[in-house]
Amino acid sequence: MRSKKLAISFLLTILSCYLFSSELIVRDARIYSIDSSNLGGIDLYIKDGKFVSIGKGLVISGLKEIDAKGRYLTPGFLSPLSQIGLIEIELESYTRDDSSTHYSAGLGISDAYNPSSTLVPYNLAGGITTSLSAPSFHGNIFMGLVSAFSLTGSLENSLIEKDIALLANIKGAEDSRAANILMLQDAFDQARDYSINGMINEHTKPQHLNFSKRDLKAINRVLNKEIPLVVQANRASDLLVLISLAKKNNIKLIISGAKEGWRVATQLSKAQVPVIIQPIDNLPSSFDEIGAKLDNASLLHNAGVKILIASHEAHNSYLSRQGAGIAVSYGLPWEKAIDALSKNIAESFGLKDIGSIEVGKSADFIIWSDDPLEVSSFTDLVYIGGQELSTLTRSARLKDRYIDR
C-alpha cells in the first residue's frame, strides 16, 4: 500500500511539474522574425518567461507543447498613448484618473493604474499585451508622464516601467499656438535654471509659467535625454517647428498625430523623429488636418520615417491592427505594419524587453486564427511572459449569463 501511495505521489508530482512548468515549446508557427522574413514551420522554446531558442525542428522533448498548426504568431501588440487602466466611462469624471488641475509635466499616472479595469481584458482579447497609458489633454501644454503596463491583470506586477515619456500638446490650450511654442522653450529654459540652482527663481520666472518642482524635474528628464518628449501635432508647419525646437534643445522627439506628416517626411526622416499615426482615423476634423491622406503611412515609411500605429480611443485600442491593415492596403509593407504595432513602439519608448520575437526577449506573443491585419481574424492564444492568459471579457461573461434566459 505504501509503495502504491509513493507511486501515485510521484506521478502527481510529475504531472504538476508538467502543468505548471516554466518551460514550453510552440511548434509549427508562422512568424515574422526580426530579420524581416515571414517564416513558416518555426518552433519556439520558452523558459522562465523568455524566448530561449527559435528555429525549425527544435529537438526538445518532455515539455508542454502547443501546436500552432501553421497559424500566424506575432509579438504582443503595444498601445501607445492610450488611457487603458485610467478610465472606465469617458463622460463620467469619477471613473477617470487621467488628468490633474494641480500638475502638468509632473503628473505621473502609474499609481492610479487599475489592472482590474474592464478595458484590460477587452483589449487583451484584441491582441494588445502592453499599454503605454498616458494622461489626457487637460488645458495645459504639458499633459504628464507616460507609463508602460502589461495587461496581465496582475495587482502587483502589471507595471513594466514608469514615467518613460513626457506628453505635450501645442494647440488647443488657453493661449495661441505661437504662444504655446514659445512656452515650450520658456519651460525648457526655466527647467535648466532650476537644475543649475536647485530652486525656482521667482524674480526671473516668466509670469505665465507656474510649474511645480515636480513639473520641472520631469522636464529636465527630457533635457537630459533620459526620456523622449511626445508632442501631439498634425499640421506640416507645426512638425517643422517641432523638429527645429528638438534640434535646438538636443532632445529626443516623438510626434503623435502627424496627419500631414507625408508633406515633411524627408525632414522627419533626416531628424530621426518617430511618428505615432492613426490610419483608421484619416478624415480631416480641423484645419490642421486638411492634408490627411490614406497613404500617409506608406509615404512616411518610404522616406525612412519610423512609424508607430495607434488607435484613437482607449476602449478600442486594439483597433490599431485594423488601422495597420488599412495602411497596408494603401502601400505599407505587411511586415512593417507588424513592426509599427510592436517593435517600433518598444524601441521608440526604450522598452528593451518586449516588442519582438527574439531570443532573450519576454515571451509576449499572440497566436492568431488567420492574418492578424484582417478584421475577420481573432486571437486564439495570448501569452505574456510565457504564461497563457484568458481572453474572457466582462461582456462575454454577461452574454453567457443571460443569453439563454
C-alpha positions as CSV (number, residue, x, y, z in Angstrom):
1,M,0.0,0.0,0.0
2,R,2.8,2.3,0.9
3,S,4.6,1.7,-2.4
4,K,1.3,2.4,-4.2
5,K,0.9,5.8,-2.4
6,L,4.5,6.7,-3.3
7,A,3.9,5.8,-6.9
8,I,0.8,8.0,-7.0
9,S,2.6,10.8,-5.3
10,F,5.4,10.6,-7.8
11,L,3.0,10.7,-10.8
12,L,1.2,13.7,-9.3
13,T,4.5,15.4,-8.8
14,I,5.4,14.8,-12.5
15,L,2.0,15.9,-13.7
16,S,2.2,19.1,-11.5
17,C,5.6,19.9,-13.0
18,Y,4.3,19.4,-16.5
19,L,1.2,21.5,-15.9
20,F,2.9,24.4,-14.1
21,S,6.3,24.2,-15.8
22,S,8.1,27.4,-16.6
23,E,9.1,25.8,-19.9
24,L,7.1,25.2,-23.0
25,I,7.6,24.8,-26.7
26,V,5.4,26.2,-29.6
27,R,5.5,24.0,-32.7
28,D,4.9,24.9,-36.3
29,A,4.2,28.6,-36.0
30,R,4.3,31.1,-38.9
31,I,6.3,34.1,-37.6
32,Y,7.6,37.4,-38.7
33,S,11.2,37.5,-37.5
34,I,13.5,40.3,-36.6
35,D,15.3,39.9,-39.9
36,S,12.1,40.9,-41.8
37,S,11.4,37.4,-43.1
38,N,8.0,35.8,-42.9
39,L,8.8,32.2,-41.9
40,G,6.6,29.1,-41.6
41,G,7.2,25.9,-39.6
42,I,9.0,27.6,-36.8
43,D,9.4,26.2,-33.2
44,L,9.9,28.5,-30.2
45,Y,11.4,27.3,-26.9
46,I,10.3,29.3,-23.9
47,K,11.8,29.2,-20.4
48,D,11.3,31.4,-17.4
49,G,9.1,33.7,-19.5
50,K,11.8,34.3,-22.2
51,F,12.4,33.1,-25.7
52,V,15.4,30.8,-25.4
53,S,15.6,29.3,-28.9
54,I,13.8,29.9,-32.2
55,G,14.2,27.8,-35.3
56,K,12.9,24.9,-37.3
57,G,12.9,21.3,-35.9
58,L,14.0,22.1,-32.4
59,V,14.9,18.8,-30.7
60,I,13.3,19.3,-27.3
61,S,11.1,16.8,-25.5
62,G,9.3,16.3,-22.2
63,L,7.8,19.8,-22.2
64,K,4.4,21.2,-22.5
65,E,3.8,21.7,-26.3
66,I,1.5,24.0,-28.2
67,D,0.8,23.1,-31.8
68,A,0.3,26.4,-33.7
69,K,-0.7,24.4,-36.8
70,G,0.9,26.9,-39.1
71,R,-1.0,29.8,-37.8
72,Y,0.4,33.3,-37.5
73,L,2.4,34.1,-34.3
74,T,3.2,37.7,-33.7
75,P,4.6,39.7,-30.8
76,G,2.0,41.0,-28.4
77,F,1.0,44.4,-29.8
78,L,1.6,47.7,-27.8
79,S,-0.9,50.5,-27.5
80,P,0.9,53.9,-27.4
81,L,-0.7,56.8,-25.5
82,S,-4.0,55.1,-24.5
83,Q,-5.9,55.6,-21.3
84,I,-6.2,51.8,-20.6
85,G,-6.4,51.3,-16.8
86,L,-7.1,55.0,-16.2
87,I,-10.7,55.4,-17.3
88,E,-13.9,53.4,-17.5
89,I,-16.6,55.8,-18.8
90,E,-15.3,58.8,-20.6
91,L,-18.2,61.1,-19.7
92,E,-18.2,60.2,-16.0
93,S,-15.5,62.1,-14.3
94,Y,-15.4,59.9,-11.2
95,T,-14.3,57.0,-13.3
96,R,-11.4,58.9,-14.8
97,D,-7.9,59.2,-13.3
98,D,-6.1,60.6,-16.4
99,S,-5.8,64.4,-15.7
100,S,-4.9,67.0,-13.0
101,T,-5.6,70.6,-12.2
102,H,-2.5,70.8,-10.0
103,Y,0.3,69.2,-12.0
104,S,1.2,69.4,-15.7
105,A,4.5,67.9,-16.7
106,G,5.0,66.2,-13.4
107,L,1.7,64.3,-13.5
108,G,2.6,60.6,-13.3
109,I,-0.3,58.1,-13.6
110,S,1.4,54.9,-12.6
111,D,-0.1,54.8,-9.1
112,A,-3.6,55.3,-10.5
113,Y,-3.5,52.4,-12.9
114,N,-6.2,49.9,-12.4
115,P,-5.2,46.4,-13.6
116,S,-8.8,45.2,-13.0
117,S,-10.2,47.8,-15.4
118,T,-12.8,46.4,-17.8
119,L,-10.7,47.8,-20.6
120,V,-7.8,45.5,-19.8
121,P,-9.3,42.1,-20.9
122,Y,-11.3,43.7,-23.7
123,N,-8.1,45.0,-25.4
124,L,-6.1,41.9,-24.4
125,A,-8.6,39.8,-26.3
126,G,-7.9,42.0,-29.3
127,G,-4.1,41.4,-29.2
128,I,-2.9,44.3,-27.0
129,T,-0.5,42.9,-24.4
130,T,1.2,46.2,-23.3
131,S,-0.4,49.6,-22.8
132,L,1.6,52.9,-22.7
133,S,-1.0,54.6,-20.6
134,A,-0.9,58.4,-20.6
135,P,-2.7,61.4,-19.2
136,S,-5.4,63.1,-21.3
137,F,-5.3,66.7,-22.6
138,H,-6.5,69.0,-19.8
139,G,-5.7,72.5,-20.9
140,N,-2.0,72.7,-20.1
141,I,0.7,72.5,-22.7
142,F,2.3,69.6,-20.8
143,M,-0.1,66.7,-20.1
144,G,2.1,64.5,-17.9
145,L,4.2,61.3,-17.9
146,V,3.5,58.0,-19.8
147,S,4.0,54.6,-18.1
148,A,4.1,51.1,-19.6
149,F,1.8,48.3,-18.2
150,S,1.5,44.7,-19.0
151,L,-2.2,43.7,-19.5
152,T,-1.9,40.6,-17.3
153,G,-4.5,41.9,-14.8
154,S,-2.0,41.4,-12.0
155,L,-2.5,43.6,-9.0
156,E,1.2,43.7,-8.2
157,N,3.1,43.0,-11.4
158,S,1.4,45.0,-14.1
159,L,3.8,47.9,-14.2
160,I,6.6,47.4,-16.7
161,E,8.3,50.8,-16.3
162,K,7.0,54.2,-15.0
163,D,7.4,57.7,-16.4
164,I,9.0,56.7,-19.8
165,A,8.0,59.8,-21.8
166,L,6.6,63.3,-21.3
167,L,3.5,64.2,-23.3
168,A,2.7,67.7,-24.6
169,N,0.3,69.5,-26.9
170,I,1.0,72.7,-28.7
171,K,-2.6,73.6,-29.7
172,G,-5.9,74.0,-28.1
173,A,-4.7,75.2,-24.7
174,E,-5.6,78.6,-23.2
175,D,-3.3,80.6,-25.5
176,S,-2.4,80.6,-29.2
177,R,-0.3,78.1,-31.0
178,A,2.5,80.7,-31.3
179,A,2.5,81.4,-27.6
180,N,2.4,77.7,-26.8
181,I,5.5,77.0,-28.8
182,L,7.3,79.9,-27.0
183,M,6.0,78.5,-23.7
184,L,7.7,75.2,-24.6
185,Q,11.0,76.9,-25.0
186,D,10.5,79.0,-21.8
187,A,9.7,75.9,-19.9
188,F,12.9,74.3,-21.1
189,D,14.9,77.4,-20.0
190,Q,13.2,77.5,-16.6
191,A,13.9,73.8,-16.0
192,R,17.6,74.3,-16.9
193,D,17.7,77.2,-14.4
194,Y,16.1,75.0,-11.8
195,S,18.6,72.2,-12.5
196,I,21.6,74.5,-12.0
197,N,20.4,76.5,-9.0
198,G,18.2,73.9,-7.3
199,M,15.3,76.4,-6.8
200,I,12.7,78.3,-8.7
201,N,13.8,81.9,-9.2
202,E,10.6,83.9,-8.8
203,H,12.3,87.1,-10.0
204,T,13.4,85.8,-13.4
205,K,10.5,83.3,-13.9
206,P,8.1,84.4,-16.7
207,Q,4.8,85.3,-15.2
208,H,2.9,82.9,-17.5
209,L,4.7,79.9,-16.2
210,N,3.6,78.2,-13.0
211,F,5.4,74.9,-12.8
212,S,5.9,73.0,-9.6
213,K,9.3,71.4,-8.7
214,R,7.8,68.1,-9.7
215,D,7.0,69.5,-13.2
216,L,10.5,71.0,-13.6
217,K,12.1,67.7,-12.7
218,A,10.1,65.9,-15.3
219,I,11.0,68.5,-18.0
220,N,14.7,68.1,-17.0
221,R,14.5,64.4,-17.7
222,V,13.6,65.3,-21.3
223,L,16.5,67.8,-21.5
224,N,18.9,65.2,-20.2
225,K,17.7,62.8,-22.9
226,E,16.5,60.3,-20.3
227,I,13.1,60.2,-21.9
228,P,11.5,61.4,-25.1
229,L,9.1,64.3,-25.5
230,V,5.9,63.3,-27.3
231,V,4.1,66.2,-28.8
232,Q,0.6,66.0,-30.4
233,A,0.6,67.8,-33.7
234,N,-0.7,67.3,-37.2
235,R,-0.1,70.4,-39.3
236,A,3.0,70.2,-41.5
237,S,4.3,73.6,-40.5
238,D,4.0,72.6,-36.8
239,L,6.0,69.5,-37.4
240,L,8.8,71.6,-38.9
241,V,8.8,73.9,-35.9
242,L,9.0,70.9,-33.5
243,I,11.9,69.4,-35.4
244,S,13.7,72.7,-35.1
245,L,12.9,73.0,-31.4
246,A,14.1,69.5,-30.7
247,K,17.4,70.1,-32.5
248,K,17.9,73.4,-30.7
249,N,17.4,71.8,-27.3
250,N,19.0,68.5,-28.2
251,I,16.1,66.3,-27.1
252,K,14.5,63.1,-28.3
253,L,11.2,63.9,-30.0
254,I,8.3,61.7,-31.0
255,I,5.3,63.2,-32.8
256,S,1.8,61.9,-32.2
257,G,-0.8,62.5,-35.0
258,A,1.3,63.7,-38.0
259,K,-1.7,63.6,-40.3
260,E,0.2,65.9,-42.7
261,G,3.5,64.1,-42.0
262,W,3.8,63.0,-45.6
263,R,4.4,66.6,-46.6
264,V,7.6,66.8,-44.4
265,A,8.5,63.1,-44.5
266,T,12.1,63.9,-45.7
267,Q,12.7,66.3,-42.8
268,L,11.2,63.8,-40.2
269,S,13.4,61.1,-41.6
270,K,16.6,63.3,-41.5
271,A,15.9,64.3,-37.9
272,Q,15.1,60.7,-37.0
273,V,11.8,61.6,-35.4
274,P,9.4,58.7,-35.0
275,V,5.7,59.4,-35.6
276,I,2.6,57.8,-34.0
277,I,-0.2,57.7,-36.6
278,Q,-3.8,56.5,-36.6
279,P,-4.6,55.2,-40.1
280,I,-8.1,54.3,-39.2
281,D,-8.8,58.0,-38.4
282,N,-8.0,59.7,-41.7
283,L,-10.7,62.3,-42.3
284,P,-9.8,65.9,-41.6
285,S,-11.5,67.1,-38.4
286,S,-9.8,70.5,-38.3
287,F,-7.8,72.9,-40.5
288,D,-4.6,71.3,-39.1
289,E,-5.5,68.1,-40.9
290,I,-6.6,69.3,-44.4
291,G,-3.7,67.3,-45.9
292,A,-4.7,64.0,-44.3
293,K,-4.1,61.1,-46.7
294,L,-4.8,57.4,-46.6
295,D,-1.3,56.6,-47.9
296,N,0.4,58.7,-45.2
297,A,1.9,55.6,-43.6
298,S,3.5,54.3,-46.8
299,L,4.8,57.7,-47.8
300,L,6.4,58.2,-44.4
301,H,7.9,54.7,-44.5
302,N,9.2,55.1,-48.0
303,A,11.0,58.3,-46.8
304,G,12.6,56.3,-43.9
305,V,10.5,57.5,-41.0
306,K,9.9,55.1,-38.1
307,I,6.1,54.5,-37.8
308,L,4.1,53.6,-34.7
309,I,0.5,52.8,-35.2
310,A,-2.2,53.6,-32.6
311,S,-5.9,53.7,-32.2
312,H,-7.6,57.0,-31.2
313,E,-9.7,55.6,-28.4
314,A,-8.8,53.7,-25.2
315,H,-11.8,51.4,-25.1
316,N,-10.9,50.1,-28.6
317,S,-7.1,50.4,-28.6
318,Y,-7.0,47.0,-30.3
319,L,-8.4,48.6,-33.5
320,S,-4.8,49.8,-34.1
321,R,-4.4,46.5,-36.0
322,Q,-7.3,47.4,-38.2
323,G,-5.6,50.7,-38.9
324,A,-2.4,48.8,-39.7
325,G,-4.4,46.7,-42.2
326,I,-5.7,49.9,-43.8
327,A,-2.2,51.2,-44.1
328,V,-1.1,48.0,-45.8
329,S,-3.9,48.3,-48.3
330,Y,-2.5,51.7,-49.2
331,G,1.1,50.6,-49.7
332,L,2.7,50.0,-46.3
333,P,4.5,46.6,-46.4
334,W,2.8,44.0,-44.2
335,E,5.9,43.3,-42.2
336,K,6.4,47.0,-41.5
337,A,2.9,47.2,-40.3
338,I,3.6,44.5,-37.7
339,D,6.7,46.4,-36.6
340,A,4.6,49.6,-36.3
341,L,2.3,47.7,-33.8
342,S,5.1,46.2,-31.8
343,K,8.9,46.6,-32.2
344,N,8.9,50.2,-33.3
345,I,6.8,51.3,-30.3
346,A,9.0,49.4,-27.9
347,E,12.2,50.8,-29.4
348,S,11.0,54.4,-29.5
349,F,10.0,54.3,-25.8
350,G,13.1,52.5,-24.6
351,L,11.3,49.2,-23.7
352,K,14.1,46.7,-24.4
353,D,12.5,43.5,-23.2
354,I,9.4,43.4,-25.3
355,G,8.1,44.1,-28.9
356,S,9.7,41.3,-31.0
357,I,10.0,37.6,-31.3
358,E,13.7,37.4,-30.4
359,V,15.9,35.2,-28.2
360,G,16.2,36.9,-24.8
361,K,13.0,38.9,-25.1
362,S,9.9,38.4,-22.9
363,A,7.7,35.7,-24.4
364,D,4.7,38.1,-25.1
365,F,3.0,36.6,-28.2
366,I,-0.3,36.0,-29.9
367,I,-1.3,33.0,-32.0
368,W,-4.0,34.2,-34.5
369,S,-6.8,32.4,-36.2
370,D,-5.6,34.0,-39.5
371,D,-3.8,37.1,-40.8
372,P,-3.7,39.5,-37.8
373,L,-4.2,42.5,-40.0
374,E,-7.6,41.2,-41.3
375,V,-10.6,42.3,-39.2
376,S,-12.1,38.7,-39.6
377,S,-9.1,37.3,-37.6
378,F,-9.1,36.7,-33.9
379,T,-6.7,35.8,-31.1
380,D,-6.6,32.1,-30.5
381,L,-4.0,32.1,-27.7
382,V,-2.5,35.1,-25.8
383,Y,0.8,34.7,-23.8
384,I,2.6,37.3,-21.6
385,G,5.9,36.3,-20.1
386,G,5.4,32.8,-21.2
387,Q,2.1,32.4,-19.3
388,E,-1.2,31.9,-21.1
389,L,-3.9,34.5,-20.3
390,S,-7.6,34.2,-20.6
391,T,-9.3,36.5,-23.1
392,L,-12.7,36.2,-21.5
393,T,-14.2,39.7,-21.1
394,R,-17.0,41.1,-18.9
395,S,-19.2,41.4,-21.9
396,A,-18.7,37.8,-22.9
397,R,-19.5,36.7,-19.3
398,L,-22.7,38.7,-19.4
399,K,-23.6,37.1,-22.7
400,D,-23.0,33.7,-21.3
401,R,-25.1,34.6,-18.2
402,Y,-28.1,35.9,-19.9
403,I,-28.2,34.5,-23.5
404,D,-30.3,31.5,-22.6
405,R,-32.6,33.2,-20.2
